Amino acid sequence: MLHDRVLLQRDDADGERQTGGGLLIPATASLGKRLSWARVVATGQNVRQVRLDDEALYDPEEQAEVELDGTVYVLLRERDLHAVRAPASEGEGPGLYL
């Protein structure tokens, strides 16, 4: 990875979703602008705020995709990330948001 680039791996969970109240939202339902989470698998040498295995929040409409060994990854600049969630420590909640 070069400069300020971040390589993300999506979980591709684009199926049905369930709300906190128990309602099922079908995969075909049209939503407004929705951001997505993905795991950081590589970073460039100038990336300062993101580490490997963090989860990053990004806009899927502004992504560049690249396929490596049959797996599709998302390639973004660090400044295009909206939030970062560190991995959870043992016995704690979901980790810190930066």
BAMAR-991295 format. One record per residue: residue in three letters; x, y, z of N, C-alpha, C, CB in turn. Coordinates in pm, 1 decimal. Glycine has a CB too. Example, Ala and Ser with C-alpha at 12.3 -4.5 7.8 and 13.67 -1.06 7.14 Angstrom:
{rest:ALA | n.c1:1319.0 | n.c2:-569.0 | n.c3:780.0 | ca.c1:1230.0 | ca.c2:-450.0 | ca.c3:780.0 | c.c1:1320.0 | c.c2:-330.0 | c.c3:780.0 | cb.c1:1130.8 | cb.c2:-447.3 | cb.c3:904.6}
{rest:SER | n.c1:1285.0 | n.c2:-225.0 | n.c3:708.0 | ca.c1:1367.0 | ca.c2:-106.0 | ca.c3:714.0 | c.c1:1290.0 | c.c2:3.0 | c.c3:787.0 | cb.c1:1408.4 | cb.c2:-59.8 | cb.c3:572.5}
//
This chain:
{rest:MET | n.c1:84.5 | n.c2:-116.6 | n.c3:0.0 | ca.c1:0.0 | ca.c2:0.0 | ca.c3:0.0 | c.c1:89.7 | c.c2:123.9 | c.c3:0.0 | cb.c1:-96.5 | cb.c2:-0.7 | cb.c3:121.9}
{rest:LEU | n.c1:47.1 | n.c2:223.7 | n.c3:-71.6 | ca.c1:124.4 | ca.c2:346.5 | ca.c3:-82.1 | c.c1:55.5 | c.c2:461.6 | c.c3:-10.1 | cb.c1:147.0 | cb.c2:382.2 | cb.c3:-228.1}
{rest:HIS | n.c1:136.1 | n.c2:553.9 | n.c3:39.1 | ca.c1:93.2 | ca.c2:683.4 | ca.c3:92.0 | c.c1:-17.2 | c.c2:671.4 | c.c3:196.2 | cb.c1:46.2 | cb.c2:771.5 | cb.c3:-20.6}
{rest:ASP | n.c1:-131.9 | n.c2:735.7 | n.c3:172.0 | ca.c1:-239.9 | ca.c2:741.1 | ca.c3:271.7 | c.c1:-356.4 | c.c2:648.5 | c.c3:235.5 | cb.c1:-290.9 | cb.c2:884.9 | cb.c3:286.0}
{rest:ARG | n.c1:-326.9 | n.c2:541.6 | n.c3:165.0 | ca.c1:-432.7 | ca.c2:449.6 | ca.c3:121.7 | c.c1:-463.8 | c.c2:345.8 | c.c3:229.1 | cb.c1:-392.2 | cb.c2:379.4 | cb.c3:-8.3}
{rest:VAL | n.c1:-590.9 | n.c2:304.7 | n.c3:232.1 | ca.c1:-638.8 | ca.c2:203.4 | ca.c3:326.5 | c.c1:-713.5 | c.c2:98.2 | c.c3:245.5 | cb.c1:-731.1 | cb.c2:266.4 | cb.c3:438.6}
{rest:LEU | n.c1:-682.1 | n.c2:-29.1 | n.c3:269.1 | ca.c1:-749.3 | ca.c2:-139.4 | ca.c3:201.2 | c.c1:-844.8 | c.c2:-204.6 | c.c3:300.1 | cb.c1:-646.4 | cb.c2:-243.5 | cb.c3:145.0}
{rest:LEU | n.c1:-972.4 | n.c2:-213.7 | n.c3:261.2 | ca.c1:-1077.6 | ca.c2:-265.9 | ca.c3:348.5 | c.c1:-1136.7 | c.c2:-393.2 | c.c3:290.9 | cb.c1:-1187.6 | cb.c2:-161.4 | cb.c3:369.3}
{rest:GLN | n.c1:-1177.1 | n.c2:-483.4 | n.c3:378.9 | ca.c1:-1247.3 | ca.c2:-605.0 | ca.c3:337.2 | c.c1:-1388.4 | c.c2:-598.6 | c.c3:392.4 | cb.c1:-1173.2 | cb.c2:-734.4 | cb.c3:386.3}
{rest:ARG | n.c1:-1485.4 | n.c2:-599.2 | n.c3:301.0 | ca.c1:-1626.2 | ca.c2:-595.7 | ca.c3:340.1 | c.c1:-1670.3 | c.c2:-731.9 | c.c3:388.8 | cb.c1:-1714.4 | cb.c2:-550.0 | cb.c3:223.2}
{rest:ASP | n.c1:-1776.2 | n.c2:-732.6 | n.c3:470.8 | ca.c1:-1831.0 | ca.c2:-860.6 | ca.c3:515.2 | c.c1:-1938.5 | c.c2:-911.0 | c.c3:420.7 | cb.c1:-1887.5 | cb.c2:-848.1 | cb.c3:655.6}
{rest:ASP | n.c1:-1982.5 | n.c2:-825.7 | n.c3:328.1 | ca.c1:-2082.4 | ca.c2:-861.1 | ca.c3:226.4 | c.c1:-2210.4 | c.c2:-918.0 | c.c3:285.6 | cb.c1:-2024.1 | cb.c2:-960.6 | cb.c3:129.8}
{rest:ALA | n.c1:-2255.3 | n.c2:-859.1 | n.c3:393.8 | ca.c1:-2381.9 | ca.c2:-899.7 | ca.c3:455.1 | c.c1:-2493.0 | c.c2:-812.0 | c.c3:399.0 | cb.c1:-2375.8 | cb.c2:-889.2 | cb.c3:611.3}
{rest:ASP | n.c1:-2520.4 | n.c2:-828.1 | n.c3:269.7 | ca.c1:-2620.4 | ca.c2:-745.0 | ca.c3:203.4 | c.c1:-2757.8 | c.c2:-811.0 | c.c3:199.9 | cb.c1:-2575.8 | cb.c2:-713.1 | cb.c3:62.8}
{rest:GLY | n.c1:-2780.5 | n.c2:-908.8 | n.c3:287.4 | ca.c1:-2908.9 | ca.c2:-977.0 | ca.c3:288.5 | c.c1:-3010.2 | c.c2:-901.7 | c.c3:371.8 | cb.c1:-2893.4 | cb.c2:-1118.1 | cb.c3:340.8}
{rest:GLU | n.c1:-3105.8 | n.c2:-974.6 | n.c3:425.5 | ca.c1:-3207.9 | ca.c2:-912.7 | ca.c3:508.9 | c.c1:-3144.5 | c.c2:-859.7 | c.c3:637.2 | cb.c1:-3320.6 | cb.c2:-1013.3 | cb.c3:541.4}
{rest:ARG | n.c1:-3202.1 | n.c2:-751.3 | n.c3:686.9 | ca.c1:-3156.1 | ca.c2:-692.8 | ca.c3:812.0 | c.c1:-3272.9 | c.c2:-689.7 | c.c3:908.2 | cb.c1:-3097.3 | cb.c2:-550.4 | cb.c3:790.4}
{rest:GLN | n.c1:-3240.5 | n.c2:-687.7 | n.c3:1036.5 | ca.c1:-3345.2 | ca.c2:-682.3 | ca.c3:1137.4 | c.c1:-3321.6 | c.c2:-558.9 | c.c3:1224.1 | cb.c1:-3347.6 | cb.c2:-812.8 | cb.c3:1224.0}
{rest:THR | n.c1:-3428.2 | n.c2:-483.1 | n.c3:1247.1 | ca.c1:-3419.0 | ca.c2:-364.4 | ca.c3:1331.0 | c.c1:-3414.3 | c.c2:-405.8 | c.c3:1477.2 | cb.c1:-3537.7 | cb.c2:-269.1 | cb.c3:1305.0}
{rest:GLY | n.c1:-3382.1 | n.c2:-309.5 | n.c3:1563.9 | ca.c1:-3380.0 | ca.c2:-337.4 | ca.c3:1707.0 | c.c1:-3515.7 | c.c2:-380.7 | c.c3:1760.3 | cb.c1:-3333.0 | cb.c2:-215.9 | cb.c3:1782.1}
{rest:GLY | n.c1:-3622.6 | n.c2:-335.7 | n.c3:1695.4 | ca.c1:-3758.0 | ca.c2:-372.6 | ca.c3:1736.3 | c.c1:-3805.3 | c.c2:-505.0 | c.c3:1679.7 | cb.c1:-3853.0 | cb.c2:-266.0 | cb.c3:1695.9}
{rest:GLY | n.c1:-3724.8 | n.c2:-569.9 | n.c3:1595.4 | ca.c1:-3759.7 | ca.c2:-700.4 | ca.c3:1542.1 | c.c1:-3817.7 | c.c2:-700.5 | c.c3:1401.8 | cb.c1:-3854.9 | cb.c2:-764.0 | cb.c3:1631.7}
{rest:LEU | n.c1:-3830.3 | n.c2:-583.9 | n.c3:1338.3 | ca.c1:-3883.0 | ca.c2:-579.8 | ca.c3:1202.0 | c.c1:-3777.0 | c.c2:-625.8 | c.c3:1102.3 | cb.c1:-3931.4 | cb.c2:-437.7 | cb.c3:1166.9}
{rest:LEU | n.c1:-3819.0 | n.c2:-705.7 | n.c3:1005.1 | ca.c1:-3727.0 | ca.c2:-751.0 | ca.c3:900.8 | c.c1:-3731.4 | c.c2:-654.8 | c.c3:783.5 | cb.c1:-3761.8 | cb.c2:-894.1 | cb.c3:854.6}
{rest:ILE | n.c1:-3613.5 | n.c2:-613.3 | n.c3:737.3 | ca.c1:-3602.7 | ca.c2:-526.1 | ca.c3:620.8 | c.c1:-3544.0 | c.c2:-610.8 | c.c3:508.9 | cb.c1:-3513.9 | cb.c2:-398.0 | cb.c3:650.2}
{rest:PRO | n.c1:-3617.4 | n.c2:-633.4 | n.c3:399.7 | ca.c1:-3566.4 | ca.c2:-718.1 | ca.c3:291.8 | c.c1:-3446.6 | c.c2:-654.9 | c.c3:221.8 | cb.c1:-3676.5 | cb.c2:-745.7 | cb.c3:190.4}
{rest:ALA | n.c1:-3364.6 | n.c2:-739.3 | n.c3:161.6 | ca.c1:-3244.7 | ca.c2:-692.7 | ca.c3:92.9 | c.c1:-3278.3 | c.c2:-601.1 | c.c3:-24.4 | cb.c1:-3163.2 | cb.c2:-811.0 | cb.c3:44.1}
{rest:THR | n.c1:-3398.1 | n.c2:-612.6 | n.c3:-77.8 | ca.c1:-3437.7 | ca.c2:-532.2 | ca.c3:-193.6 | c.c1:-3490.6 | c.c2:-394.9 | c.c3:-154.9 | cb.c1:-3542.2 | cb.c2:-605.3 | cb.c3:-273.3}
{rest:ALA | n.c1:-3505.0 | n.c2:-368.0 | n.c3:-25.0 | ca.c1:-3557.8 | ca.c2:-238.6 | ca.c3:19.7 | c.c1:-3458.0 | c.c2:-127.9 | c.c3:-13.8 | cb.c1:-3587.5 | cb.c2:-240.7 | cb.c3:172.5}
{rest:SER | n.c1:-3510.7 | n.c2:-19.7 | n.c3:-65.9 | ca.c1:-3426.9 | ca.c2:93.9 | ca.c3:-102.0 | c.c1:-3409.7 | c.c2:184.8 | c.c3:19.1 | cb.c1:-3487.7 | cb.c2:172.0 | cb.c3:-221.0}
{rest:LEU | n.c1:-3285.1 | n.c2:212.7 | n.c3:50.9 | ca.c1:-3255.0 | ca.c2:300.3 | ca.c3:163.0 | c.c1:-3191.1 | c.c2:427.2 | c.c3:110.5 | cb.c1:-3163.0 | cb.c2:230.6 | cb.c3:265.3}
{rest:GLY | n.c1:-3194.1 | n.c2:530.6 | n.c3:190.4 | ca.c1:-3122.1 | ca.c2:652.4 | ca.c3:156.5 | c.c1:-2972.6 | c.c2:626.6 | c.c3:165.3 | cb.c1:-3163.2 | cb.c2:768.6 | cb.c3:249.4}
{rest:LYS | n.c1:-2898.5 | n.c2:732.3 | n.c3:171.9 | ca.c1:-2753.8 | ca.c2:719.0 | ca.c3:181.0 | c.c1:-2717.9 | c.c2:645.7 | c.c3:309.9 | cb.c1:-2684.9 | cb.c2:857.7 | cb.c3:175.5}
{rest:ARG | n.c1:-2653.5 | n.c2:532.2 | n.c3:296.9 | ca.c1:-2619.7 | ca.c2:448.1 | ca.c3:410.7 | c.c1:-2470.9 | c.c2:418.1 | c.c3:407.5 | cb.c1:-2702.4 | cb.c2:317.3 | cb.c3:410.2}
{rest:LEU | n.c1:-2402.4 | n.c2:443.9 | n.c3:516.2 | ca.c1:-2259.9 | ca.c2:414.9 | ca.c3:526.9 | c.c1:-2240.6 | c.c2:269.3 | c.c3:564.5 | cb.c1:-2192.2 | cb.c2:507.2 | cb.c3:630.4}
{rest:SER | n.c1:-2121.7 | n.c2:214.8 | n.c3:535.8 | ca.c1:-2093.3 | ca.c2:73.8 | ca.c3:561.4 | c.c1:-1967.2 | c.c2:58.5 | c.c3:645.3 | cb.c1:-2078.8 | cb.c2:-2.9 | cb.c3:429.6}
{rest:TRP | n.c1:-1960.4 | n.c2:-51.8 | n.c3:719.0 | ca.c1:-1842.4 | ca.c2:-86.9 | ca.c3:797.2 | c.c1:-1763.7 | c.c2:-193.4 | c.c3:722.8 | cb.c1:-1881.6 | cb.c2:-136.2 | cb.c3:938.9}
{rest:ALA | n.c1:-1630.6 | n.c2:-186.3 | n.c3:733.6 | ca.c1:-1543.8 | ca.c2:-288.4 | ca.c3:675.4 | c.c1:-1417.0 | c.c2:-298.0 | c.c3:759.7 | cb.c1:-1509.6 | cb.c2:-255.5 | cb.c3:526.3}
{rest:ARG | n.c1:-1351.6 | n.c2:-413.8 | n.c3:754.1 | ca.c1:-1230.1 | ca.c2:-438.1 | ca.c3:832.8 | c.c1:-1106.4 | c.c2:-392.4 | c.c3:755.9 | cb.c1:-1217.9 | cb.c2:-587.7 | cb.c3:869.2}
{rest:VAL | n.c1:-1015.2 | n.c2:-326.7 | n.c3:824.5 | ca.c1:-890.7 | ca.c2:-278.1 | ca.c3:763.8 | c.c1:-793.0 | c.c2:-395.3 | c.c3:752.0 | cb.c1:-828.0 | cb.c2:-161.1 | cb.c3:848.5}
{rest:VAL | n.c1:-746.3 | n.c2:-423.5 | n.c3:628.5 | ca.c1:-653.3 | ca.c2:-534.1 | ca.c3:606.6 | c.c1:-514.2 | c.c2:-486.9 | c.c3:565.9 | cb.c1:-707.9 | cb.c2:-626.8 | cb.c3:500.9}
{rest:ALA | n.c1:-499.3 | n.c2:-360.2 | n.c3:524.8 | ca.c1:-367.1 | ca.c2:-306.6 | ca.c3:489.1 | c.c1:-374.1 | c.c2:-154.6 | c.c3:491.3 | cb.c1:-320.7 | cb.c2:-358.0 | cb.c3:348.3}
{rest:THR | n.c1:-259.8 | n.c2:-91.9 | n.c3:523.6 | ca.c1:-252.1 | ca.c2:53.8 | ca.c3:524.5 | c.c1:-120.5 | c.c2:98.4 | c.c3:462.5 | cb.c1:-265.9 | cb.c2:108.8 | cb.c3:668.3}
{rest:GLY | n.c1:-121.1 | n.c2:218.9 | n.c3:406.7 | ca.c1:-0.1 | ca.c2:278.4 | ca.c3:352.8 | c.c1:86.5 | c.c2:335.7 | c.c3:464.4 | cb.c1:-35.0 | cb.c2:387.1 | cb.c3:251.5}
{rest:GLN | n.c1:209.9 | n.c2:373.8 | n.c3:430.4 | ca.c1:303.9 | ca.c2:420.8 | ca.c3:532.5 | c.c1:266.9 | c.c2:556.7 | c.c3:591.0 | cb.c1:442.1 | cb.c2:428.1 | cb.c3:474.2}
{rest:ASN | n.c1:182.6 | n.c2:635.9 | n.c3:525.6 | ca.c1:144.1 | ca.c2:767.6 | ca.c3:577.2 | c.c1:10.4 | c.c2:768.5 | c.c3:649.5 | cb.c1:139.3 | cb.c2:865.8 | cb.c3:465.0}
{rest:VAL | n.c1:-48.9 | n.c2:654.0 | n.c3:671.4 | ca.c1:-175.9 | ca.c2:645.0 | ca.c3:744.4 | c.c1:-145.6 | c.c2:659.4 | c.c3:893.4 | cb.c1:-250.5 | cb.c2:509.0 | cb.c3:714.3}
{rest:ARG | n.c1:-218.1 | n.c2:751.3 | n.c3:960.3 | ca.c1:-186.8 | ca.c2:781.7 | ca.c3:1100.0 | c.c1:-291.9 | c.c2:735.2 | c.c3:1199.2 | cb.c1:-167.6 | cb.c2:927.7 | cb.c3:1115.6}
{rest:GLN | n.c1:-419.5 | n.c2:731.4 | n.c3:1162.7 | ca.c1:-526.9 | ca.c2:706.1 | ca.c3:1258.5 | c.c1:-585.2 | c.c2:565.5 | c.c3:1252.7 | cb.c1:-635.6 | cb.c2:804.0 | cb.c3:1236.6}
{rest:VAL | n.c1:-546.2 | n.c2:484.7 | n.c3:1156.4 | ca.c1:-608.8 | ca.c2:354.5 | ca.c3:1134.6 | c.c1:-504.1 | c.c2:245.4 | c.c3:1148.9 | cb.c1:-676.2 | cb.c2:347.5 | cb.c3:995.2}
{rest:ARG | n.c1:-540.5 | n.c2:136.8 | n.c3:1215.2 | ca.c1:-451.8 | ca.c2:21.8 | ca.c3:1233.7 | c.c1:-516.8 | c.c2:-102.5 | c.c3:1173.3 | cb.c1:-420.1 | cb.c2:-0.6 | cb.c3:1384.8}
{rest:LEU | n.c1:-436.7 | n.c2:-205.4 | n.c3:1151.2 | ca.c1:-488.4 | ca.c2:-331.9 | ca.c3:1099.9 | c.c1:-592.4 | c.c2:-388.4 | c.c3:1196.3 | cb.c1:-373.6 | cb.c2:-433.5 | cb.c3:1078.2}
{rest:ASP | n.c1:-694.2 | n.c2:-449.0 | n.c3:1141.5 | ca.c1:-806.7 | ca.c2:-510.9 | ca.c3:1213.1 | c.c1:-903.9 | c.c2:-411.1 | c.c3:1275.1 | cb.c1:-754.0 | cb.c2:-600.1 | cb.c3:1320.8}
{rest:ASP | n.c1:-881.6 | n.c2:-280.5 | n.c3:1259.6 | ca.c1:-983.6 | ca.c2:-182.9 | ca.c3:1297.6 | c.c1:-1100.0 | c.c2:-196.8 | c.c3:1200.8 | cb.c1:-926.5 | cb.c2:-36.6 | cb.c3:1297.0}
{rest:GLU | n.c1:-1216.1 | n.c2:-147.1 | n.c3:1239.3 | ca.c1:-1328.6 | ca.c2:-138.9 | ca.c3:1147.1 | c.c1:-1346.0 | c.c2:6.9 | c.c3:1108.9 | cb.c1:-1459.7 | cb.c2:-197.4 | cb.c3:1210.1}
{rest:ALA | n.c1:-1363.2 | n.c2:31.2 | n.c3:980.2 | ca.c1:-1374.6 | ca.c2:167.6 | ca.c3:928.9 | c.c1:-1511.5 | c.c2:189.0 | c.c3:866.8 | cb.c1:-1264.1 | cb.c2:196.7 | cb.c3:825.9}
{rest:LEU | n.c1:-1567.3 | n.c2:307.0 | n.c3:890.0 | ca.c1:-1696.0 | ca.c2:346.0 | ca.c3:834.4 | c.c1:-1669.7 | c.c2:431.0 | c.c3:711.0 | cb.c1:-1782.8 | cb.c2:423.2 | cb.c3:939.3}
{rest:TYR | n.c1:-1729.3 | n.c2:393.1 | n.c3:597.6 | ca.c1:-1705.6 | ca.c2:462.2 | ca.c3:471.0 | c.c1:-1834.2 | c.c2:470.9 | c.c3:390.3 | cb.c1:-1596.6 | cb.c2:390.6 | cb.c3:389.7}
{rest:ASP | n.c1:-1832.4 | n.c2:555.6 | n.c3:288.4 | ca.c1:-1946.0 | ca.c2:573.5 | ca.c3:198.7 | c.c1:-1929.9 | c.c2:479.8 | c.c3:79.1 | cb.c1:-1957.7 | cb.c2:721.9 | cb.c3:152.1}
{rest:PRO | n.c1:-2016.8 | n.c2:379.6 | n.c3:62.3 | ca.c1:-2002.8 | ca.c2:285.0 | ca.c3:-48.2 | c.c1:-2013.9 | c.c2:349.8 | c.c3:-186.7 | cb.c1:-2106.8 | cb.c2:177.8 | cb.c3:-35.4}
{rest:GLU | n.c1:-2074.1 | n.c2:469.2 | n.c3:-194.9 | ca.c1:-2086.2 | ca.c2:535.8 | ca.c3:-324.6 | c.c1:-1955.0 | c.c2:599.0 | c.c3:-369.3 | cb.c1:-2194.4 | cb.c2:641.7 | cb.c3:-318.7}
{rest:GLU | n.c1:-1861.1 | n.c2:614.1 | n.c3:-277.5 | ca.c1:-1733.1 | ca.c2:678.1 | ca.c3:-309.7 | c.c1:-1617.5 | c.c2:579.6 | c.c3:-302.9 | cb.c1:-1707.1 | cb.c2:794.6 | cb.c3:-215.0}
{rest:GLN | n.c1:-1642.7 | n.c2:453.5 | n.c3:-326.8 | ca.c1:-1539.1 | ca.c2:351.9 | ca.c3:-311.9 | c.c1:-1477.6 | c.c2:312.4 | c.c3:-444.9 | cb.c1:-1595.7 | cb.c2:230.0 | cb.c3:-244.2}
{rest:ALA | n.c1:-1354.5 | n.c2:266.7 | n.c3:-437.1 | ca.c1:-1288.1 | ca.c2:203.7 | ca.c3:-550.9 | c.c1:-1267.8 | c.c2:58.0 | c.c3:-512.0 | cb.c1:-1150.6 | cb.c2:275.1 | cb.c3:-587.7}
{rest:GLU | n.c1:-1310.2 | n.c2:-33.7 | n.c3:-596.8 | ca.c1:-1296.1 | ca.c2:-175.8 | ca.c3:-567.0 | c.c1:-1179.2 | c.c2:-234.9 | c.c3:-643.2 | cb.c1:-1424.6 | cb.c2:-251.1 | cb.c3:-600.7}
{rest:VAL | n.c1:-1112.9 | n.c2:-330.7 | n.c3:-579.8 | ca.c1:-1003.2 | ca.c2:-402.6 | ca.c3:-643.3 | c.c1:-1018.4 | c.c2:-550.1 | c.c3:-606.1 | cb.c1:-862.5 | cb.c2:-345.5 | cb.c3:-598.7}
{rest:GLU | n.c1:-991.2 | n.c2:-637.6 | n.c3:-702.5 | ca.c1:-1002.2 | ca.c2:-781.1 | ca.c3:-677.9 | c.c1:-862.2 | c.c2:-840.5 | c.c3:-670.1 | cb.c1:-1086.2 | cb.c2:-851.1 | cb.c3:-789.1}
{rest:LEU | n.c1:-834.0 | n.c2:-910.1 | n.c3:-560.3 | ca.c1:-705.7 | ca.c2:-977.1 | ca.c3:-539.5 | c.c1:-732.0 | c.c2:-1121.1 | c.c3:-500.3 | cb.c1:-620.8 | cb.c2:-904.7 | cb.c3:-431.1}
{rest:ASP | n.c1:-680.7 | n.c2:-1214.3 | n.c3:-578.8 | ca.c1:-696.9 | ca.c2:-1357.3 | ca.c3:-552.1 | c.c1:-842.7 | c.c2:-1396.9 | c.c3:-532.4 | cb.c1:-617.1 | cb.c2:-1396.3 | cb.c3:-430.1}
{rest:GLY | n.c1:-932.6 | n.c2:-1338.9 | n.c3:-611.1 | ca.c1:-1073.0 | ca.c2:-1373.7 | ca.c3:-607.4 | c.c1:-1153.2 | c.c2:-1305.2 | c.c3:-497.4 | cb.c1:-1085.6 | cb.c2:-1518.8 | cb.c3:-592.3}
{rest:THR | n.c1:-1089.6 | n.c2:-1220.6 | n.c3:-417.7 | ca.c1:-1158.6 | ca.c2:-1147.4 | ca.c3:-311.5 | c.c1:-1166.1 | c.c2:-1000.7 | c.c3:-349.3 | cb.c1:-1086.9 | cb.c2:-1165.2 | cb.c3:-174.9}
{rest:VAL | n.c1:-1284.1 | n.c2:-940.2 | n.c3:-331.3 | ca.c1:-1303.0 | ca.c2:-799.4 | ca.c3:-364.9 | c.c1:-1275.5 | c.c2:-714.3 | c.c3:-240.5 | cb.c1:-1447.4 | cb.c2:-773.7 | cb.c3:-419.3}
{rest:TYR | n.c1:-1190.6 | n.c2:-615.4 | n.c3:-255.3 | ca.c1:-1155.1 | ca.c2:-523.3 | ca.c3:-148.0 | c.c1:-1196.3 | c.c2:-382.0 | c.c3:-187.0 | cb.c1:-1003.4 | cb.c2:-529.7 | cb.c3:-117.4}
{rest:VAL | n.c1:-1203.6 | n.c2:-293.6 | n.c3:-88.0 | ca.c1:-1233.1 | ca.c2:-152.3 | ca.c3:-109.3 | c.c1:-1104.8 | c.c2:-74.3 | c.c3:-82.7 | cb.c1:-1350.7 | cb.c2:-102.8 | cb.c3:-16.7}
{rest:LEU | n.c1:-1068.9 | n.c2:15.0 | n.c3:-174.2 | ca.c1:-948.2 | ca.c2:95.7 | ca.c3:-161.4 | c.c1:-988.5 | c.c2:242.2 | c.c3:-147.0 | cb.c1:-853.8 | cb.c2:75.6 | cb.c3:-283.9}
{rest:LEU | n.c1:-946.7 | n.c2:305.4 | n.c3:-35.8 | ca.c1:-983.0 | ca.c2:444.1 | ca.c3:-7.1 | c.c1:-862.4 | c.c2:519.6 | c.c3:46.8 | cb.c1:-1099.6 | cb.c2:450.5 | cb.c3:93.4}
{rest:ARG | n.c1:-871.6 | n.c2:652.5 | n.c3:44.7 | ca.c1:-775.4 | ca.c2:735.8 | ca.c3:116.3 | c.c1:-819.6 | c.c2:742.0 | c.c3:261.8 | cb.c1:-764.9 | cb.c2:879.8 | cb.c3:53.3}
{rest:GLU | n.c1:-725.1 | n.c2:762.9 | n.c3:351.9 | ca.c1:-759.4 | ca.c2:772.1 | ca.c3:493.5 | c.c1:-859.8 | c.c2:884.1 | c.c3:519.6 | cb.c1:-633.6 | cb.c2:794.3 | cb.c3:576.8}
{rest:ARG | n.c1:-848.3 | n.c2:994.6 | n.c3:448.1 | ca.c1:-938.1 | ca.c2:1108.6 | ca.c3:470.2 | c.c1:-1081.9 | c.c2:1080.9 | c.c3:427.0 | cb.c1:-886.3 | cb.c2:1229.4 | cb.c3:396.3}
{rest:ASP | n.c1:-1104.9 | n.c2:974.8 | n.c3:349.1 | ca.c1:-1239.6 | ca.c2:938.8 | ca.c3:304.7 | c.c1:-1314.3 | c.c2:852.4 | c.c3:406.2 | cb.c1:-1232.0 | cb.c2:866.1 | cb.c3:172.5}
{rest:LEU | n.c1:-1248.8 | n.c2:814.8 | n.c3:515.9 | ca.c1:-1314.2 | ca.c2:736.6 | ca.c3:620.0 | c.c1:-1390.6 | c.c2:830.5 | c.c3:712.3 | cb.c1:-1211.0 | cb.c2:652.6 | cb.c3:700.0}
{rest:HIS | n.c1:-1506.3 | n.c2:786.5 | n.c3:758.5 | ca.c1:-1590.4 | ca.c2:869.0 | ca.c3:844.8 | c.c1:-1567.8 | c.c2:840.0 | c.c3:992.8 | cb.c1:-1736.1 | cb.c2:847.7 | cb.c3:810.4}
{rest:ALA | n.c1:-1532.3 | n.c2:716.0 | n.c3:1027.8 | ca.c1:-1508.4 | ca.c2:678.9 | ca.c3:1167.2 | c.c1:-1425.8 | c.c2:551.3 | c.c3:1169.1 | cb.c1:-1642.8 | cb.c2:659.9 | cb.c3:1245.2}
{rest:VAL | n.c1:-1362.4 | n.c2:527.3 | n.c3:1283.0 | ca.c1:-1283.2 | ca.c2:405.4 | ca.c3:1301.6 | c.c1:-1321.1 | c.c2:345.6 | c.c3:1436.0 | cb.c1:-1128.8 | cb.c2:434.7 | cb.c3:1294.0}
{rest:ARG | n.c1:-1342.4 | n.c2:214.0 | n.c3:1436.3 | ca.c1:-1372.7 | ca.c2:142.9 | ca.c3:1560.4 | c.c1:-1260.8 | c.c2:42.8 | c.c3:1584.4 | cb.c1:-1512.9 | cb.c2:71.4 | cb.c3:1553.8}
{rest:ALA | n.c1:-1193.0 | n.c2:55.7 | n.c3:1697.0 | ca.c1:-1084.7 | ca.c2:-35.6 | ca.c3:1731.6 | c.c1:-1143.0 | c.c2:-171.4 | c.c3:1769.2 | cb.c1:-998.9 | cb.c2:21.5 | cb.c3:1847.7}
{rest:PRO | n.c1:-1065.2 | n.c2:-278.4 | n.c3:1753.9 | ca.c1:-1114.9 | ca.c2:-410.3 | ca.c3:1794.2 | c.c1:-1145.4 | c.c2:-412.5 | c.c3:1943.7 | cb.c1:-1012.2 | cb.c2:-520.1 | cb.c3:1759.1}
{rest:ALA | n.c1:-1241.7 | n.c2:-492.8 | n.c3:1982.4 | ca.c1:-1280.8 | ca.c2:-503.0 | ca.c3:2123.0 | c.c1:-1172.3 | c.c2:-573.8 | c.c3:2201.5 | cb.c1:-1414.9 | cb.c2:-577.3 | cb.c3:2137.8}
{rest:SER | n.c1:-1146.0 | n.c2:-525.3 | n.c3:2321.9 | ca.c1:-1054.8 | ca.c2:-594.4 | ca.c3:2412.7 | c.c1:-1131.2 | c.c2:-707.5 | c.c3:2478.5 | cb.c1:-995.1 | cb.c2:-497.2 | cb.c3:2519.6}
{rest:GLU | n.c1:-1059.0 | n.c2:-804.8 | n.c3:2529.8 | ca.c1:-1126.0 | ca.c2:-919.0 | ca.c3:2593.2 | c.c1:-1206.8 | c.c2:-872.8 | c.c3:2713.2 | cb.c1:-1023.4 | cb.c2:-1025.8 | cb.c3:2636.0}
{rest:GLY | n.c1:-1330.8 | n.c2:-915.9 | n.c3:2720.3 | ca.c1:-1417.0 | ca.c2:-884.2 | ca.c3:2832.2 | c.c1:-1477.0 | c.c2:-744.9 | c.c3:2827.5 | cb.c1:-1341.9 | cb.c2:-900.2 | cb.c3:2957.2}
{rest:GLU | n.c1:-1457.1 | n.c2:-671.8 | n.c3:2720.4 | ca.c1:-1510.9 | ca.c2:-536.6 | ca.c3:2710.0 | c.c1:-1610.2 | c.c2:-529.5 | c.c3:2595.4 | cb.c1:-1397.9 | cb.c2:-433.7 | cb.c3:2690.0}
{rest:GLY | n.c1:-1665.8 | n.c2:-410.0 | n.c3:2574.2 | ca.c1:-1761.3 | ca.c2:-385.6 | ca.c3:2468.0 | c.c1:-1696.5 | c.c2:-382.5 | c.c3:2331.9 | cb.c1:-1833.2 | cb.c2:-257.5 | cb.c3:2492.2}
{rest:PRO | n.c1:-1757.1 | n.c2:-312.5 | n.c3:2235.5 | ca.c1:-1712.0 | ca.c2:-317.4 | ca.c3:2097.4 | c.c1:-1586.5 | c.c2:-237.3 | c.c3:2065.0 | cb.c1:-1819.6 | cb.c2:-271.0 | cb.c3:2011.8}
{rest:GLY | n.c1:-1519.9 | n.c2:-175.8 | n.c3:2157.5 | ca.c1:-1398.6 | ca.c2:-101.5 | ca.c3:2126.8 | c.c1:-1425.8 | c.c2:46.9 | c.c3:2114.8 | cb.c1:-1336.3 | cb.c2:-153.0 | cb.c3:1999.2}
{rest:LEU | n.c1:-1321.9 | n.c2:122.7 | n.c3:2099.3 | ca.c1:-1332.1 | ca.c2:267.8 | ca.c3:2096.8 | c.c1:-1363.1 | c.c2:320.4 | c.c3:1958.9 | cb.c1:-1205.1 | cb.c2:329.6 | cb.c3:2146.8}
{rest:TYR | n.c1:-1439.3 | n.c2:428.8 | n.c3:1953.9 | ca.c1:-1464.8 | ca.c2:500.2 | ca.c3:1829.8 | c.c1:-1372.6 | c.c2:620.4 | c.c3:1826.8 | cb.c1:-1614.7 | cb.c2:542.9 | cb.c3:1817.3}
{rest:LEU | n.c1:-1308.7 | n.c2:643.8 | n.c3:1714.1 | ca.c1:-1218.4 | ca.c2:758.6 | ca.c3:1699.9 | c.c1:-1278.4 | c.c2:861.9 | c.c3:1609.5 | cb.c1:-1082.7 | cb.c2:715.6 | cb.c3:1646.3}
//
